[in-house]
Amino acid sequence: MPRIGVAEAQAIAEALKENTTLTWLDLQRNQIGDAGAQVIAEVLKVNTTLTWLRLSDNQIGDIGAQAIAETLKVNSTVTDVDLNSSLIGDAGAQAIAEALKVNKTLTALQLQLNRIDLAGARAIAEALKVNTTVTRLYLNSSLTGDAGVQAIAEALRVNKTLSCLNLDFNQIGDGGAWAIAEALKVNTALTALLMELNQLGDAGAQAIAEALKVNTTLTSLRLEFNQIGDAGACAIAAALKANKTVTLLDLTSNCIGNLGSQAIDAARKRNCGCEVLLRDQINPLAFSLLPRLASAEDFQEVFGVLTSGLELQNQPPSLPALPTEIAELIMDKAHYWQGVQKTYRWWFDETTSSLKVTLPQGDSIRVKAIQVLRDWKRPNNIGDCAFDLTVRDEKGAVQYECAVHPTFVNRNLALATIGSASHPIVRQMREGWQVQVQPSTFAHELLFESLYVGYVDRQ
């Protein structure tokens, strides 16, 4: 089916100048781009009936977002704007944030699957401190890491209207969870918080548990697909004994064992009004088998020791200075990464596709290893553990294919590490190359699957 482009968007805009009955406009999954967004935005400065605008998946970037933001400063009828799956970065987010400071009608803003960095997150956070109308905000898969979430958390301390906040799939760790937890201790408006598909561990769960002991407004908390273990589950269980307002707590696909499950079950008996979901818990080893990440400073310090000799106080050097090429060889063999590109999934069905990771930009990046992991529902499935690996270059041409067998097996867990010693293609990989792992023929028997490509920076 042909997609709507700029010309069609222009025609729709012309019609909206005269139309006085249309309240919903749904143009999702088209190709209007920034130019189309601009013409739609311009007509909304005079249209007084449209309330719901859906422009997701339209290749709209910062320019289009800025145009829509300018319209929101003067439009007094639109209540719901959907810009999901766009190309909006900090500049677009900052423009939207400025609009939120003066707009008095918008109640729902959807910005999931965009490219908002710290500056954009901080701008949105500042806007939330003064905005009094937005009740639903979707930032899932748009922020990156704890810093942006910490800014949003700071805004939650003073915001009095936001009731639903979606922060799924934002690489939030324990630091971000702690910031959100501190905000929940004083926030009196938020009723639904979604933090699925992040990296919360026990420390983050414990912080949130402490907040639940005093928060009296949150009713729905979704923490599925994180890395919460028994300690975090026990802390949450203790909080549920005191909290009487949370009615849904989703802990599906974490790393909770028998101890944590028993604590949650006991809490449920005390708090019958809260539904707690604990399905499909993942082996905690799935998140602890990777090499540690070393900083550039770590690398230089060790390399300096190898090339200058180890100096001990009042003793001659016990390690002679090594030639640079020998030191580089030793560092190359060391089990560490400086950076990692990763992807993973927790759900599997007949539509399951390949796991894919693309190397980031940087001429100095050199791949050290590829790791693939599968966590099976039952031990008897571990026999189907070969990983079908494909490496493609930056143009999409296949450079290497192989079936890799696991180097580590534990109960339901199978891990394969692909290094340059047995697979020379690893050393040849560079920016833009892609690693793919084909789905297992028994994918429906999997709980979790991950693909990591670890690299070092030779600069």
Residue pairs with C-beta under 8 A, 6 or more apart in sequence:
3 29
3 30
3 31
4 12
4 27
4 30
4 31
4 32
4 36
5 30
5 31
5 32
5 33
5 36
6 32
6 33
6 35
6 36
6 39
8 30
8 32
8 36
9 27
9 32
9 35
9 36
9 37
9 39
9 40
10 36
10 39
12 25
12 27
12 40
13 39
13 40
13 42
13 43
14 43
16 22
16 25
16 40
16 43
16 44
16 47
16 50
17 43
17 46
17 47
19 47
19 49
20 48
20 49
21 49
22 49
22 50
23 49
23 50
23 51
23 52
24 50
24 51
24 52
24 54
25 40
25 50
25 52
25 53
25 54
26 52
26 54
27 36
27 40
27 54
27 55
27 58
28 54
28 55
28 56
28 57
28 58
28 82
29 56
29 57
29 58
30 36
30 57
30 58
31 58
31 59
32 40
32 55
32 58
32 59
32 60
33 58
33 59
33 60
33 61
33 64
34 59
34 60
34 61
34 62
34 63
34 64
34 67
35 64
36 58
36 60
36 64
37 55
37 58
37 60
37 63
37 64
37 65
37 67
37 68
38 63
38 64
38 67
40 53
40 55
40 68
41 64
41 67
41 68
41 70
41 71
42 67
42 71
44 50
44 53
44 71
44 75
44 78
45 71
45 74
45 75
47 75
47 77
48 76
48 77
49 77
50 77
50 78
51 77
51 78
51 79
51 80
52 78
52 79
52 80
53 78
53 80
53 81
53 82
54 80
54 82
55 68
55 81
55 82
55 83
55 86
56 82
56 83
56 84
56 85
56 86
56 110
57 84
57 85
57 86
58 64
58 86
59 86
59 87
60 83
60 86
60 87
60 88
61 86
61 87
61 88
61 89
61 92
62 87
62 88
62 89
62 90
62 91
62 92
62 95
63 92
64 86
64 92
65 83
65 86
65 88
65 91
65 92
65 93
65 95
65 96
66 91
66 92
66 95
68 81
68 83
68 96
69 92
69 95
69 96
69 98
69 99
70 95
70 99
72 78
72 81
72 96
72 99
72 100
72 103
72 106
73 98
73 99
73 102
73 103
75 103
75 105
76 104
76 105
77 105
78 105
78 106
79 105
79 106
79 107
79 108
80 106
80 107
80 108
80 110
81 106
81 108
81 109
81 110
82 110
83 109
83 110
83 111
83 114
84 110
84 111
84 112
84 113
84 114
84 138
85 112
85 113
85 114
86 111
86 113
86 114
87 114
87 115
88 96
88 111
88 114
88 115
88 116
89 114
89 115
89 116
89 117
89 120
90 116
90 117
90 118
90 119
90 120
90 123
91 120
92 114
92 120
93 111
93 114
93 116
93 119
93 120
93 121
93 123
93 124
94 119
94 120
94 123
96 109
96 111
96 124
96 127
97 120
97 123
97 124
97 126
97 127
98 123
98 127
100 106
100 109
100 124
100 127
100 128
100 131
100 134
101 126
101 127
101 130
101 131
103 131
103 133
104 132
104 133
105 133
106 133
106 134
107 133
107 134
107 135
107 136
108 134
108 135
108 136
108 137
109 134
109 136
109 137
109 138
110 138
111 137
111 138
111 139
111 142
112 138
112 139
112 140
112 141
112 142
112 166
112 168
113 140
113 141
113 142
114 141
114 142
115 142
116 124
116 139
116 142
116 143
116 148
117 144
117 148
118 144
118 147
118 148
118 151
120 148
121 139
121 143
121 147
121 148
121 149
121 151
121 152
122 148
122 151
124 139
124 151
124 152
124 155
125 151
125 152
125 154
125 155
126 155
128 134
128 137
128 152
128 155
128 156
128 159
128 162
129 155
129 158
129 159
131 159
131 161
132 160
132 161
133 161
134 161
134 162
135 161
135 162
135 163
135 164
136 162
136 163
136 164
137 162
137 164
137 165
137 166
138 166
139 152
139 165
139 166
139 167
139 170
140 166
140 167
140 168
140 169
140 170
140 194
141 168
141 169
141 170
142 170
143 149
143 152
143 167
143 170
143 171
144 170
144 171
145 170
145 171
145 172
145 173
145 176
146 171
146 172
146 173
146 175
146 176
146 179
148 170
149 167
149 170
149 172
149 176
149 179
149 180
150 175
150 176
150 179
152 165
152 167
152 180
153 176
153 179
153 180
153 182
153 183
154 179
154 183
156 162
156 165
156 180
156 183
156 184
156 187
156 190
157 182
157 183
157 186
157 187
159 187
159 189
160 188
160 189
161 189
162 189
162 190
163 189
163 190
163 191
163 192
164 190
164 191
164 192
164 194
165 190
165 192
165 193
165 194
166 194
167 180
167 193
167 194
167 195
167 198
168 194
168 195
168 196
168 197
168 198
168 222
169 196
169 197
169 198
170 176
170 198
171 198
171 199
172 180
172 195
172 198
172 199
172 200
172 204
173 198
173 199
173 200
173 201
173 204
174 199
174 200
174 201
174 203
174 204
174 207
175 204
176 198
176 204
177 195
177 198
177 200
177 203
177 204
177 205
177 207
177 208
178 203
178 204
178 207
180 193
180 195
180 208
180 211
181 204
181 207
181 208
181 210
181 211
182 207
182 211
184 190
184 193
184 208
184 211
184 212
184 215
184 218
185 210
185 211
185 214
185 215
187 215
187 217
188 216
188 217
189 217
190 217
190 218
191 217
191 218
191 219
191 220
192 218
192 219
192 220
193 218
193 220
193 221
193 222
194 222
195 221
195 222
195 223
195 226
196 222
196 223
196 224
196 225
196 226
196 250
197 224
197 225
197 226
197 346
198 225
198 226
199 226
199 227
200 208
200 223
200 226
200 227
200 228
200 232
201 226
201 227
201 228
201 229
201 232
202 228
202 229
202 230
202 231
202 232
202 235
203 232
204 226
204 228
204 232
205 223
205 226
205 228
205 231
205 232
205 233
205 235
205 236
206 231
206 232
206 235
208 221
208 223
208 236
209 232
209 235
209 236
209 238
209 239
210 235
210 239
212 218
212 221
212 236
212 239
212 240
212 242
212 243
212 246
213 239
213 242
213 243
215 243
215 245
216 245
217 245
218 245
218 246
219 245
219 246
219 247
219 248
220 246
220 247
220 248
221 246
221 248
221 249
221 250
222 248
222 250
223 249
223 250
223 251
223 254
224 250
224 251
224 252
224 253
224 254
224 277
224 346
225 252
225 253
225 254
225 346
226 254
227 254
227 255
227 284
227 287
228 236
228 251
228 254
228 255
228 256
229 254
229 255
229 256
229 257
229 260
229 284
230 256
230 257
230 259
230 260
230 263
231 260
232 254
232 256
232 260
233 251
233 254
233 256
233 259
233 260
233 261
233 263
233 264
234 259
234 260
234 263
236 249
236 251
236 264
236 267
237 260
237 263
237 264
237 266
237 267
238 263
238 267
240 246
240 249
240 264
240 267
240 268
240 270
240 271
240 274
240 276
241 267
241 270
241 271
243 271
243 274
244 271
244 273
246 274
247 273
247 274
247 275
248 274
248 275
248 277
249 274
249 275
249 276
249 277
250 276
250 277
251 264
251 276
251 277
251 278
252 277
252 278
252 279
252 280
253 279
253 280
253 281
253 282
253 346
253 447
253 448
254 281
254 282
255 281
255 282
255 283
255 284
255 286
255 287
256 264
256 278
256 281
257 281
257 284
261 278
261 281
264 276
264 278
267 274
267 276
268 274
268 276
280 346
280 377
280 447
281 447
282 346
282 375
282 447
282 448
283 375
283 410
283 411
283 412
283 413
283 447
283 448
285 410
285 413
286 373
286 375
286 413
286 448
286 450
289 371
289 373
289 408
289 415
290 337
290 340
290 371
290 452
290 454
291 335
291 336
291 337
291 369
291 454
292 336
292 337
293 336
293 337
293 338
293 339
293 340
294 336
294 337
294 338
295 338
296 338
296 457
296 459
298 336
299 331
299 338
299 456
302 331
302 334
303 327
303 328
303 331
305 319
306 319
306 321
306 322
306 326
306 327
306 330
306 331
307 321
307 322
307 323
307 324
307 327
308 321
309 317
309 319
309 320
309 321
310 317
310 318
310 319
311 317
312 318
322 330
332 368
336 368
336 456
337 368
337 369
337 454
337 455
337 456
338 455
338 456
338 457
339 360
339 365
339 454
339 455
339 456
339 457
340 452
340 453
340 454
340 455
341 357
341 358
341 359
341 360
341 452
341 453
341 455
342 357
342 450
342 451
342 452
342 453
343 355
343 356
343 357
343 450
343 451
344 355
344 448
344 449
344 450
344 451
345 352
345 355
345 448
345 449
345 450
346 447
346 448
348 439
348 443
348 444
348 446
348 449
349 443
349 444
352 439
352 443
353 439
354 390
354 436
354 437
354 438
354 439
355 372
355 436
355 437
355 439
355 449
355 450
355 451
356 434
356 435
356 436
356 451
357 434
357 435
357 451
357 452
357 453
358 432
358 433
358 434
359 365
359 367
359 429
359 430
359 431
359 432
359 433
359 434
359 453
359 455
360 431
361 431
361 432
362 431
362 457
363 430
363 431
364 457
364 458
364 459
365 430
365 431
365 455
365 456
365 457
365 458
366 427
366 455
366 456
366 457
366 458
367 420
367 426
367 427
367 429
367 453
367 454
367 455
368 419
368 420
368 426
368 454
368 455
368 456
369 417
369 418
369 419
369 420
369 426
369 453
369 454
370 389
370 417
370 418
370 419
370 426
370 435
370 451
370 452
370 453
370 454
371 415
371 416
371 417
371 418
371 450
371 451
371 452
371 454
372 387
372 389
372 404
372 415
372 416
372 418
372 437
372 449
372 450
372 451
372 452
373 413
373 414
373 415
373 416
373 448
373 449
373 450
373 452
374 385
374 387
374 413
374 414
374 440
374 446
374 448
374 449
375 412
375 413
375 446
375 447
375 448
375 449
376 382
376 412
376 413
376 414
376 445
376 446
376 447
377 412
377 445
377 446
377 447
378 412
378 445
379 411
379 412
381 412
381 442
381 445
381 446
382 409
382 412
382 414
384 440
384 441
384 442
385 405
385 406
385 409
385 414
386 403
386 404
386 405
387 403
387 404
387 405
387 406
387 416
387 437
388 401
388 402
388 403
388 404
388 437
388 438
389 400
389 401
389 402
389 403
389 404
389 418
389 435
389 436
389 437
389 438
390 398
390 400
390 401
390 435
390 436
390 437
390 438
391 398
391 399
391 400
391 401
391 425
391 429
391 433
391 434
391 435
391 436
392 398
392 399
392 433
392 434
392 436
393 399
393 432
393 433
394 430
394 431
394 432
394 433
396 434
399 425
399 428
399 433
400 423
400 425
402 423
404 416
404 418
405 416
406 414
406 415
406 416
407 415
407 416
407 417
408 414
408 415
408 417
409 415
412 447
418 426
419 426
420 426
420 427
429 435
435 451
435 453
437 449
437 451
440 446
440 449
